[in-house]
Amino acid sequence: MSLDVEALQLAIWLLPLPLLLFMVGGTGLRTRWSWIQVAALSLLAILQLLVQATAQADNASWFPHRQHIWIAAAIVFLGLAQSESIALALDREVGRKRRMISSGTSILLLGLAAFLPGQEHSLPLLIGAASLFGLHEINASLLPGPLWQRVLRALIVGFFAWSMVMPSMLLPLSAATVLSVALDTMWMIRRETLQRLSRARESLKPQALKDLLASSVTLGTSDEEAIPVERLQALLAFAVQSTSATGGAIFLYHEAPTEVGTTSRRLVCVASEGALAKLRKQDSHLPAQILLSRMGEDAVHAVQLDPDARTDAFVLRTWDVSSIAAVPVRTRGRTLGLLAVSGRESLPRFGPRDRQLLEFLGMQAAFSLHYDTVYHQLQEESRLAREFEIAAGIQRGLLPRAMPETLNLEIASRLLPAREVGGDYVDLIPLSDDRLLGAIGDVSGKGLGPGMIMLIVRTILHVLVDLQPNTSPSILVRTLEEKLVPQLGPLTFMTFLLLRWNGRDRSLTWCGAGHESMILVNSAGAVSRIKTGGLALGIARDRLPAREEKRIQLSQGDTLLLFTDGVSEGRNPAGEAWGIGRLETSLSQLHGRSAQEILEGLIAELERFRDGAPAHDDRTLLVLRVV
């Protein structure tokens, strides 16, 4: 094997080391098997250096002739550490004994083969070692994990067996092994991160918050604020479990009156667990105060105590633990207390992710202490949400549920509110003698207020039509305005369009009040805009304007589109509006289809243009197709 190839192999063995070191030092996956992987890779790198050294010295000793066997033994050792690291992270003990026996025996056979003088004597041992390594990889493949883990293990076994008779196959074996180690390490890091995020996300869910913050128990004699001990105890248990700590404690400031009329303020342990459970029963406020003072008045980040520092050593000695990580509990610039967890003697350091989690839980503890205020606020928001939902249901119930059948006309309409309750209005009222009254409108603003005005308009219009069904559109609009304007706010107005269809002669009569133009596509496919005219309802209040009535004769095959400005002003993620031009183009392309197909096609084109951008206004379309 050339020196270039050997140098490449050396570089390959060193590649996964940074990932492994990050895993053992920064993610909380601090297991002995991870460190053994680091040791195995280091051993492989040392062996590779020995290969280069003996090759340059042109040494004819036994090592150069058996180098592939020693490297293979180190690879089996690395594979064992890799599989056991995954098993420990997954908490899977099943198959561990078989994996240990098969890999250990494989290493023993390889060691024996390395000392035999000829290949013909060592070949049976090499075949046995490869078979046992394959058995180890089969058992390791039974551990839960992605499919590529099993595929890589199968490749490694194949390359391993091949390298026993052809040492040149060590390079692909090295590459496959390192790729497997790197991918497994990244998978474990990602899995640990997702688990932490999942636990944090679960703790923020409404039901989890309800369970975590369900009870409130008062500590001491102060009536200023109730301390939710059970909530904090549950949160502390979560902190200890998530950081693999041996115990934890939460201290809070407690105020009590003194004999001389002043108020004393001292830290009290309100929740404790594990190695720090004893702090709840003893006077431990002084070490806690020292620890909190060490973090500073404005600190919000978690700190790790240094056993070499005098004050830190005092706290550790007093609490009888080997290491402590702590974070202040603060809110609105006020220090409420302290959250601390103790580390294991074998793993004294907490990783950065552990400290980040503690900082998050410190904020959660502050939230728990002010839960009552937040809970009432959430209750109020929930009540408003239910009221909005009821109002939206009422509004949906008042919209046309089915298109009325009328002579020589197909009808399709859709209202898409931007919020639960919309300010757009569309209505269809059948009349006698094959006539139909249609209305479309848009109240300024969005939400519940405009939605209520829409309901008022509908109620007034239906009452007027019931009393005088033969009244012309212009008189209906004028009467509606007289009834509506006194109920509008000073800055509220409504665009409105009322039309009457006569199915016998295919004529359309309308009265506009500042609404969008209608778009007409005639039977030949020509597109034109028809201005509706008039002044919006509520613009002129001292002296109501006269209302003008217009009429148009339609023919079979004509299509008329009525819409609100939320359709033409719908915007894409770049902020560009759809525009009436695109609306006309889409309508022209859909010409000749049924009214319902035209409606669905226009909505689909609008949604395609918006590309997921939020709707900032209600959207309403009314399609009339003459047949």
N, C-alpha and C positions, 0 to 999 in steps of 0.2 A: 504494500500500500504506500502510495507516494506521500511525501510530507505535506503537500497541498491538501490532499484528502484528509489526512490526520488533523491538520489545523482546522479544517472545516468541521470535523467531528467534535473537536474541542469546543469550538464556538457554539455548536448545536447544543452540547450538554449545558452550557452556561445560559442559554436563552431563557428557560423558564424560571431561573432563580429570582429575578425581581418580582415576578408574579407571586411566587410562593412566599417570599419575604413580606410582600404587602398583605397577603392573606393572613399570615401568622401574626403580623404586627398591627394591622389596621382595621380588620373587619370583625374581630371577636372570634374567628375560627382558630383559636389557639389550642391546637392538639399536638400531642407528641408525635403522631404519625406525619404531620405536616413538616415538623422539624426533621424527621427521619428521611423524608423525601429530599429536603435540602442536603442532608448528609450524603444520601445516595448519589445525587447529582454531583456533589463535590468529589466523592470517591471516583465517579466515572471520569470527571475532568482530570483528577490526579493520575488515573490509569492511562488516560490519553497522553498526558505529559510524559509518563514513563515510556510509552510506545515511541514517542518522538525522540526521547533521549537515547534509548537503546538503538533506534534506527540510525541516528547520527553517529553513534559510537561504533556502529557496525558490530554490535555485540552478538555473539553466537550462543549466548546462554539460553536456558530453557524459556525465559519470559517471552521473547519475541515470537517463538514458535507456538506459544499457548496464550498469546495476548487476547485473542478473540474469545477464549473460554473464560478468562478472568472478567472481561467486559460483559460477557453474557451473564455471569453470576451476579455482577453488580446491577444489571438490568432486571434480573429476577427480584433482587432485593428492592429495587425502585418500584417495580410493579406491585410487590407486596405492600409497601408503604402507601402507594397510591390507592389501592383498593381499600385498605383499612382506614385511611383518612376519609374516604367517601362513606364507608360503613359507619364510622363514628359520627360524622356529620348528620347522617340520616338516622342514627340511633338504631342500626340494624345489626344484631348480634348473630343472626342466622347464617350458618356457613362459615363462620370465622375459623373454627377449628380445622375444617377441611382445607381452607385457603392457607392457613399457617403450615399444616403438615405437607401439603403438596409443594409449596414454594420452598420450605426449608429442606425437604428431601431433594428437590431440584438443585438447590445451591450446593448441597453435600455431594451429589453425583458430579456436578461440574468441577468441584474442588478435587475430587478423586481423579477425574479425567485429565485435569491439568498436570498431574504429576506422573501419569503413565507415559512410557517412552515413545510408543508408536501410535499412529492413528488407528491402526487395526485393533489395538487393545482398548483404546478410549472410545471408539465409535458406539458400542452398545451403551456405554454410560451416557454419552451425549444424546443418543436417541431417547433413553429413559428420562434424562433431564428435560428435553424438549417436550416429551409427552406429559410429564408432571407439570411443567409450566403451562401447557395448554389446558390441563385440568384446572389449574389455579385460575386462569383467565375465564374459563367456563363458569366456575363458581362466582367469580367477580362480576360476570355479566348478569347474574341473577339479581344483583342490587338494582333498585329503581334508578332510572336515569334515561337520558335521551338515546335515540337509536344510534347516533354516530359513535357513542361510547362502545357499543357492541361491535360495530363495524371496524373501528380502530383496533379493538382487542383481537379480532379475528386476523387482521392484517399483521399485527405484531407477532402473533403466534406463528403465522406462516413465514415471515421474515426470520424469526428466531430459529425455527427448524432448519431453514435453508442456510443460515449463517453457520450452523454446526459443521456443515460439510464444505461450504464456500465462504471463507472469512470476508470476501469482498462484499458480501451482503450486509455487513455491519453498518454501512452508511445508510441504506434505506431503513434498516431496523432502528438506528439511532434517530432518524428523522421522524419515523412513525411514533416511536416512544415519546419523544419530546413533544410532538404535536398532541398526543393523548394527554400528557401531563398538563400542558398549557391549557387545553380546552377544558379538562376536568377542573382545573383551578379556577378558570373564569366562570365556569358553570356554578361552582360552589360559592364564589363571591357573589354572583348575580342572585343565586338562590337565597343566600343569607340576607342580601339587601332587600329583595322582594318580601321576605318574611318579616323583616323589620318594618318595612312600609305597610305591609298588610296588617301587622299588629297595631301600628299607629293609626291606620285608616279605620280599623275595627273600633278602636277606642274613641274615634270621633263620630261614629254612626249614632243616630238618635237613640236606638235601643241600647247600644253599649253605654252611652252616656247616662241613659235612664237607669241602667243596672248599676253602673259605677257610682253614680251620684244620687242613689235612691234614698239614702237616709241622712239624718242630721242629728248629731249628738253634741250636746253642749259640754264643754270642759271648763271647770273652774267656776268662779262666781261672777265673772263679767257678763253683763247682758248686752254689751256693745255688739257682739258678733258671735253667732253659733259656729262651733268648729265641727265640721262633718268628719268625725273620726273614722267611721266605716268607709267612707269614700276614699279618704287618704290611705287607709290600710290596704284597700284593694289596689290603689295606684302604686303603692310601695311594692306590693307583691309582684306587680307587672314589671316594675323597674328592676327588681332583683333577678327575676327570671330572664328578662331580656338581655341583661348584661352579664349573665353567668356569675353573679356575685354570690358571696356566702351569707350576706345579710344586708340590712339597710335600716335607716331611721329617718323620720321627718320631725324636725323641730319647728315650732311656731312661737312667736312672741305672745306672751300672755300678760295682760295688764290687770293689776289688782290694787285696791286702795290700801294705803299704809295707815298706821296709827296717828301720824302727824298730819293727815289730810292730803298727802301727796299721792302720786300713783307710781308704783314700781312696775318696771317692764323687764321681763326676763324670758329666756328661751326655755320652753318645756317640750319634752319628747312626747308627741301625741300618737305616734305610730312607729313600731319597730318590728324587726323580723330577723330570724336566723342568728348569725353571730353577734348582731347588735340588739337582739331582743331584750337583753338585760338593761339597756339604757332606759327603757320605759319605767323600770322600778327603782332606779337610782338617780341621784342628783348629778346629772351629766351636763348641766347648762354651761359650765365654764369652758370645757373643751369645745363645745358647739359655738360659743361666743368667740373663742379664739379663732376657730376655723372660719366663721363668718367674717370676722375682722380681717383675716388674712386675704380674703377675696376682694376687699375694697367696697366702697359705698355704691359705685355705679356698675360693678361687674355683673354680667349676665351669663358668662361662660363657665362651664364646669372646670374644676381644677383637680389635679392629682397631687396628693401629699408626697413630700420628699422626706424619706426616713432619715436622711443625713442632716436636715434642717432641725434646729433645736425645738422650735415651737411645733413643727409638724410631728417630730418624734414624741413630744409630750402628749399630743392628741392620740397618736397611735398606741402609745404605752398605756394611757389611761383607759382607752376603749378595748385594749388587748386584741388588736388586729394588726396584720402585717401591711395593709395598704388601704387607702381611702380615696374615693373620688366623690366630689360634692359639687352641688350647684345651688345658688341662692334662689329662694322663692320670692319673686318680686312682681309687683303690678303697679302701674301708674306712678312709677318713681318711688314706691314705698316698699321697704323690705319687710316681708311677712315671716320669713323663716329660712329653713335650710333643708335640703334633701341630700342624704349621704348614703353611699353603698360601700361595702368592704370587699376587697379582692381576695383571691386565693393565694396561699403561700407559694405554690408552684407557678402561679401566673400573676405576679404582683401588679403588672401594668394594665391599665384599661386603654383600649384602642380609641382612636379618634371617633369612630362611629358610636362607641359606647358613650363617650362624653356628649356627642350630639344628641343621642337619645335622652340622656339625663337632662340636657337643657330643654328639650321638648317637654319632658315630664315635669320639670320645674314650672313651666308655663301652665301645664295641665293642673298642677296643684293649686296655683294661684286662681285658675278658673274655678276649681272645685270650691274654694273658699267664698267665691262670689256667685255661686251657682244660683242662689235664690233669686237674685236680681235678674240674671240672665234667663232663668227659667220662666219668670213672669213675662219677660220680653218675648221669649219664644212662644209662650202661650198666646200672647196678644197677636203675634204674627200668624200663628196657626189659626186663630179665630178669624182674622181678616182673610186668610187664604180660603177658609171654608165659605165665608160670605161671598168672596169673589167666585168661587166654584158654583155656589147656588145661583148667583146672578148670571153667570155664563150659561148655566143650564136653562134658566128662564128665557134668556135671550135666544138661545138655540131653538127652544120650543116655539117661539113666536115667528121664526123665519119660515118661509115656505118649505114644507116637508116634501111635497110632491108637486111637480109642475102641472098647473091646471090645463085641461084640454080645451082648446078654443079653435074656431074655424080658421083654416088656412094658415096656421102658425105653429111652428115648433119653438119651444122655450127651454132654456137651460140657464141656471144661475148658481153662483157659489160665493159665499162670504168667508174670507179667511182672516180672522182677527189677529192683530199683532200681539195682543195680550189675551187674558182669559175673557175679558169683556171688551167688545169693540164698539166704535162709534159710527161704523158704516151701517147703512140701512138699505134693504132691498125688499120689495113686497109685490105680490101679484094678487089682484082681487077680481075674480070673475063677475061680470055683469050680465044682464039679460040681453037678448037679441044679438048673440054671438059677439059680444064685446068683452074687452078685458082692460082693466086698469092696472098699470104697472108704475112702480116708484123706485127710485134709487137716490141715495143721499149720503152725505159725509159730514159728520159733526167735527168741528175743529178740536184737536187734542186727541188723546188716547186714554183708554182705561175706563174706570167705573163711571165717572161723570158724564162723558159723551155717550156711554152705553145707556145711561138712564134717560138722557135726552132723546135718544133713538126710540126708546120705549114710549116716551111721551108722544112723539111724532106719530108713531104707529097707532097709538090709542086714539088720538084726535082724528087722524085720517079715516080710520075705520068707522068711528062714530059719525063723521060727516057723510061718508058714502052710504052708511045704513040709513041715515035720515033722508038724503037726497041723492039717490044713485044716478040720476041723469044730469047732475050738475057738471058743467064744463070744467076741464082741467084748470083754466085760469082762475075761475071763481074758487075752486077747491084750494088752490095754492094761496090765494089771497086770504081766505078764511082761516086756513091753517096757520098762516103767519100771524094773524091777529090773536089767535089763541096761544101761540108758542112764544112770541117775543117777550111777554111779561115774565116768563119763567126762565129766560136765558140769563146767564151771568154777563157782566159788562164786556168781557172780551171773548164771548162765545158766539159763534155763528154756525150756519149749516148750509152747505150747497145742496140743492134739491132739484129733482127732475121728475115731473109727473106726466105720464103719457096714457092715451086711450087708444086701443086698437079696435078697429071695426073689421071683423072677419068677412063680412059680406062684400064689401068693396075694396078690401085690402088697403085701407087708409089708416094713417097714424096721425093723431093730434096730440100736441104736447105743450107744456108750459114749463119753462126753465127758470131756475133761481140760482144762477152763477155756477152751474155744474159743468163738468168736463164735456167737451164736444162728443157727439155720437159719431161712430165710424160706420159707413155704409159701403158694402161691397155688392154691386148690382149683379144681375144674372150673367152679364158678360165678363165679370171679374174686375171691373174698374172700381178703384177705391176712392172714396171722397169723405171729407169731414163735414159734419153738420153742426154748426154752432147752436147751442141750446139757448143762449141769451139770458137776460135777467140779472138781478142782483141777489146775492146770497141772503138767506133768511137771517135776520138779526143784524145786518149791516146798517140799515136805516131804521131808526126806532121812533124818532119823533113824528115822522110823516112816512107812512108805508108807501112804497112805490106801486104804480099800476103794473099789473101783470099781463104780459102779452101772450097770445096763443098762436101757435103755428101748426101747419098741416102739410103732410107729404103723402103722395100716392106711391105705394110700393107695388112691385110685380113679383110673380112667382120666380123663386130662385134667388131673390135678394136676401142679404144677411145684414142685420143691424147689431152693432155691439155697443153696449153701455157699460161704463166702468168708472171706478173712483181713482183718485190720483195715486193711491198706494200701488196700483198696477204699473202705471207709466213711470213712477218714480222709484220702483224697486231697484236696489243697487247691488252690484257685485262686490267681492272683497276689495277691489281696487277703488271703490267709491263711485264707479260710473253708473249712471241711471240707464234703465232699459229704454225709456223714451217712447213717444207715440209712434215714431218712425218704425222701430222694430215691431211694435204692436201691430201696426198696419201691415207690415210685411208678413208677419206670422198669420194674421187673419186672412190675407190674400192667398197664402199657400194652403190654408185649410178650407178654402172656399169649395163648396160642392158637397161637403160632408154634412152629417146631421148636426143639429144644434148642440147635443151633448158631446159629440166627438170634437166639435170646434172648441167648446169650453175646456175639455180635458187637454186638448192640444195646446191651447194658449197657456194654461196653468203649467203644463210640462215645460214649455219654452221659457216661461218666466223663471221657474225654479232652476232650470239648467243654466240660465244666465246668472242668477244669484249665486249659484255654486256654494250653497251653505251659509252665505252671509245672513246675519240676523235681519228680520223684517222690522222696519221702523214705523210702519203705518199699516192700517187695515187695508185689505185688498178685496174688492168686490167686482164681479163680472156678471153681466146679464146679456145673453145671446138670444136674439129673435131671428128666426129663419122663416121666410114666407114660403109656403108650399101650395 
